[in-house]
Amino acid sequence: MTDAVSVSVAIVDDHESVRLGLQAACQEAGYEVVLTAATTQELVDGLAGRSCDVVVLDLSLGDGSRVTDNVKLAQGTGAAVLVHSIADRVASVRESLAAGAAGVIPKSSPTTTVMAAIATVARGEVLNNLEWATAIDADRDFAKAQLGRRERDVLHLYASGLPLKLVAMQLGIAHSTAREYLDRIRVKYVEVGRPAPTKVDLLRRAVEDGILPGLDQDGGDDRG
């Protein structure tokens, strides 16, 4: 498990006061703040190939950049992305989650809650909270994949952490059949505009669609 002293954080916000406040709170929590920036491009340039565990990213930056682009740029540093958001921007929150953000935390949250959220996503866990649920429920464009009962069973077990071979054994089906179900699941998520190429992506989709609760689980690119 990642402990406080080993968590490295970068902060991206176009308000200096917010950056300074987050930086002070992170340092008080024992996190290492490696960089603060006003834009994601500043983040990329400032890190210059270095990595950090978590990027705390303002949902709406003043440079006119798109939410999806900002999340992808931040992810490109190798970090998990925690969106720091004004809670009423539901469509943008949904866009950030669809782009792969590990979670959303409102700017109105107590500092201790924000620090706990940083620790959660630093461990590779999915941050499943009210903001996530609200963004999904309020946005009609967030289409759920229409999975059959057996496909849901496979996704539930596989996204929970079981290797595909054990998923097949538990369901009493051949490994090749389980693989076919998994391939079909991925195709269905692509069809609704929510691709899930990796195991951690499938975990996110399972949480988003109510197949799994939020899990304390490390993610990874494990395709079975």
C-alpha positions as CSV (number, residue, x, y, z in Angstrom):
1,M,0.0,0.0,0.0
2,T,1.2,3.5,-0.8
3,D,1.9,5.5,2.3
4,A,1.9,9.3,2.7
5,V,5.6,9.9,2.5
6,S,5.9,8.0,-0.8
7,V,3.1,9.8,-2.6
8,S,4.2,12.4,-5.2
9,V,1.7,15.0,-6.4
10,A,1.5,17.6,-9.1
11,I,-1.2,20.3,-9.1
12,V,-2.7,21.9,-12.1
13,D,-5.0,24.9,-11.5
14,D,-5.2,28.3,-13.1
15,H,-5.8,30.0,-9.7
16,E,-2.6,30.6,-7.8
17,S,-4.4,30.7,-4.5
18,V,-5.8,27.2,-5.1
19,R,-2.4,25.9,-6.1
20,L,-0.8,27.3,-3.0
21,G,-3.5,26.0,-0.7
22,L,-3.4,22.5,-2.2
23,Q,0.4,22.5,-2.0
24,A,0.4,23.5,1.6
25,A,-2.2,20.8,2.5
26,C,-0.3,18.1,0.6
27,Q,3.0,19.0,2.3
28,E,1.2,18.9,5.7
29,A,-0.2,15.5,4.8
30,G,3.4,14.3,4.1
31,Y,3.0,14.2,0.3
32,E,5.8,15.4,-2.0
33,V,4.6,18.1,-4.3
34,V,6.8,17.8,-7.4
35,L,5.2,20.6,-9.5
36,T,2.4,23.1,-9.6
37,A,1.2,24.5,-12.9
38,A,-1.5,26.7,-14.5
39,T,-2.0,24.4,-17.5
40,T,-1.5,20.8,-18.5
41,Q,1.1,21.9,-21.0
42,E,3.1,23.6,-18.2
43,L,2.7,20.3,-16.3
44,V,4.2,18.2,-19.2
45,D,7.0,20.7,-19.8
46,G,7.8,21.1,-16.1
47,L,8.0,17.4,-15.4
48,A,10.2,16.9,-18.5
49,G,9.9,13.2,-18.5
50,R,9.7,12.7,-14.7
51,S,6.7,11.0,-13.3
52,C,4.5,11.4,-10.2
53,D,1.8,9.4,-8.6
54,V,-1.2,11.8,-8.8
55,V,-2.0,14.9,-10.8
56,V,-4.7,16.9,-9.1
57,L,-6.4,18.6,-12.1
58,D,-8.7,21.6,-12.2
59,L,-11.8,20.6,-14.3
60,S,-12.0,23.9,-16.1
61,L,-8.7,25.7,-16.9
62,G,-8.6,29.3,-18.1
63,D,-6.7,28.6,-21.3
64,G,-9.7,27.2,-23.1
65,S,-8.4,23.7,-23.2
66,R,-10.7,20.7,-23.4
67,V,-11.4,18.5,-20.4
68,T,-10.6,15.3,-22.4
69,D,-7.3,16.7,-23.7
70,N,-6.3,17.8,-20.2
71,V,-7.0,14.4,-18.6
72,K,-5.1,12.6,-21.4
73,L,-2.1,14.9,-21.1
74,A,-2.0,14.5,-17.4
75,Q,-2.3,10.7,-17.8
76,G,0.5,10.8,-20.3
77,T,2.9,11.6,-17.4
78,G,2.2,8.2,-15.9
79,A,0.1,9.6,-13.1
80,A,-3.4,8.9,-11.9
81,V,-5.6,11.9,-12.5
82,L,-7.8,13.3,-9.7
83,V,-10.2,16.0,-10.9
84,H,-10.7,18.9,-8.5
85,S,-14.1,20.2,-9.6
86,I,-16.9,22.6,-8.9
87,A,-19.6,20.1,-8.3
88,D,-22.3,21.6,-10.6
89,R,-20.4,21.0,-13.8
90,V,-21.9,17.5,-14.3
91,A,-21.3,17.2,-18.1
92,S,-17.6,18.1,-17.7
93,V,-17.3,15.7,-14.8
94,R,-18.7,12.9,-16.9
95,E,-16.3,13.8,-19.7
96,S,-13.3,13.6,-17.4
97,L,-14.4,10.2,-16.1
98,A,-14.9,8.9,-19.6
99,A,-11.4,10.2,-20.5
100,G,-10.0,8.0,-17.7
101,A,-9.8,10.2,-14.6
102,A,-9.5,8.1,-11.5
103,G,-12.0,10.1,-9.6
104,V,-13.6,13.5,-8.9
105,I,-13.4,15.5,-5.7
106,P,-15.4,18.8,-5.3
107,K,-13.5,22.0,-4.5
108,S,-15.9,22.4,-1.6
109,S,-14.6,19.2,0.1
110,P,-12.7,19.5,3.4
111,T,-9.0,19.3,3.0
112,T,-8.8,16.0,4.8
113,T,-11.2,14.5,2.2
114,V,-9.1,15.8,-0.7
115,M,-5.9,14.3,0.9
116,A,-7.7,11.0,1.4
117,A,-8.8,11.0,-2.2
118,I,-5.2,11.6,-3.3
119,A,-4.1,8.6,-1.3
120,T,-6.9,6.4,-2.7
121,V,-6.0,7.1,-6.4
122,A,-2.3,6.9,-5.6
123,R,-2.9,3.3,-4.6
124,G,-4.5,2.6,-8.0
125,E,-8.0,2.4,-6.5
126,V,-11.2,3.7,-8.1
127,L,-12.6,6.7,-6.2
128,N,-16.3,6.0,-6.3
129,N,-18.2,8.9,-4.7
130,L,-21.3,10.9,-5.0
131,E,-19.8,13.2,-7.6
132,W,-19.1,10.3,-9.9
133,A,-22.5,8.8,-9.4
134,T,-24.3,12.1,-10.0
135,A,-22.4,12.8,-13.2
136,I,-23.4,9.4,-14.6
137,D,-27.0,9.5,-13.5
138,A,-27.6,13.1,-14.7
139,D,-26.1,12.7,-18.1
140,R,-28.3,10.8,-20.6
141,D,-25.4,10.5,-23.0
142,F,-23.6,8.2,-20.6
143,A,-24.9,5.0,-22.2
144,K,-24.6,1.8,-20.4
145,A,-23.4,-1.2,-22.4
146,Q,-26.2,-3.7,-22.8
147,L,-24.5,-6.8,-21.3
148,G,-26.2,-10.2,-21.1
149,R,-26.4,-12.0,-17.7
150,R,-23.3,-14.2,-18.4
151,E,-21.4,-11.2,-19.7
152,R,-22.2,-9.4,-16.5
153,D,-21.0,-12.5,-14.5
154,V,-17.7,-12.6,-16.4
155,L,-17.2,-8.8,-16.0
156,H,-18.0,-8.9,-12.3
157,L,-15.5,-11.6,-11.5
158,Y,-12.8,-10.5,-13.9
159,A,-12.9,-6.8,-12.9
160,S,-12.9,-7.9,-9.2
161,G,-9.4,-9.2,-9.8
162,L,-9.7,-12.8,-10.8
163,P,-7.5,-14.1,-13.6
164,L,-9.6,-15.1,-16.6
165,K,-8.7,-18.8,-16.1
166,L,-10.2,-18.7,-12.6
167,V,-13.3,-16.8,-13.9
168,A,-13.9,-19.6,-16.3
169,M,-13.4,-22.2,-13.6
170,Q,-15.8,-20.5,-11.2
171,L,-18.5,-20.1,-13.9
172,G,-18.0,-23.7,-15.2
173,I,-17.1,-22.6,-18.7
174,A,-14.1,-23.1,-20.9
175,H,-11.3,-20.6,-20.8
176,S,-11.8,-19.9,-24.5
177,T,-15.5,-19.2,-23.8
178,A,-14.7,-16.8,-21.0
179,R,-12.3,-15.1,-23.4
180,E,-15.1,-14.8,-26.0
181,Y,-17.3,-13.2,-23.4
182,L,-14.6,-10.7,-22.4
183,D,-14.0,-9.8,-26.1
184,R,-17.7,-9.3,-26.6
185,I,-17.9,-7.1,-23.5
186,R,-15.1,-4.9,-24.8
187,V,-16.8,-4.6,-28.2
188,K,-20.0,-3.5,-26.5
189,Y,-18.3,-0.8,-24.5
190,V,-16.6,0.5,-27.7
191,E,-20.0,0.6,-29.4
192,V,-21.3,3.0,-26.7
193,G,-18.2,5.2,-26.8
194,R,-16.7,3.9,-23.6
195,P,-13.7,1.7,-24.6
196,A,-12.2,-0.5,-22.0
197,P,-8.9,-2.0,-23.4
198,T,-7.3,-2.7,-20.0
199,K,-8.4,-4.5,-16.9
200,V,-8.5,-1.2,-14.9
201,D,-10.7,0.3,-17.6
202,L,-13.1,-2.7,-17.2
203,L,-13.1,-2.1,-13.4
204,R,-14.1,1.5,-14.0
205,R,-16.9,0.5,-16.4
206,A,-18.1,-2.1,-14.0
207,V,-18.3,0.5,-11.2
208,E,-19.9,3.1,-13.5
209,D,-22.6,0.6,-14.6
210,G,-23.3,-0.6,-11.1
211,I,-21.9,-4.1,-11.7
212,L,-19.4,-3.6,-9.0
213,P,-19.2,-1.1,-6.0
214,G,-16.1,1.1,-5.7
215,L,-13.2,-1.3,-5.0
216,D,-10.0,-1.0,-3.1
217,Q,-7.9,-2.6,-5.8
218,D,-4.8,-1.9,-7.8
219,G,-5.4,-1.6,-11.5
220,G,-3.2,-2.8,-14.3
221,D,-3.2,-3.8,-17.9
222,D,-4.0,-7.4,-17.4
223,R,-5.9,-8.9,-20.3
224,G,-6.0,-12.4,-18.8
